[in-house]
Amino acid sequence: MDNHIQHTDIYALAHHHRFQWEEAQQSYVILFPEGMVKLHGGAGEVLKRLDGKVTVGDVVADLKATFPDAAEIESDIIGMFELGLTKGWLRKV
């Protein structure tokens, strides 16, 4: 699988996965048949923007505007997409 992320790519949560805020964990999580992943840091901020219509570039631009003081935010965002693909949490639309 090619995990090279392009700004024009569009991603959505993988089938049989659910993304939600988990009050007990005080964090966003991904739920799937085999279990749950607690997301740290900005991972939830990236995933909550995915609706199967926005591009990676849209997500990067939105997060740069939302967190203007965050250094290296673009590489962190791309890293989250790469991790999500590697772990099977995301699918390319």
Steps between C-alpha positions, in 0.01 A plus 500: 500500500629844407483724806631810326248769595406762240321827582230405246426163666171449680468262794225369723489273799536134402186289482397350837686776687336775702656824618360670810574699814526263795414685819646230726833524318482880460620453143393407152505130421461270203274204570515189284399134538836399649514779756565868553786742437536808719624791291754741644578859419376634172403164352135557590515848346609343171248216501199708600545699178479194274164462334595325177484831311780725628851464362816463703582855392167622641577335835851648506370850419222476761733382775765760414231768535364347822843457660716777347771470766555125455841449345543210258123441497493394135750217552304389810177492297658303216648264760153439642367411155795262448444336839126469437562327168765269642274400790198454273296776666465700177406424144558702188177624342 
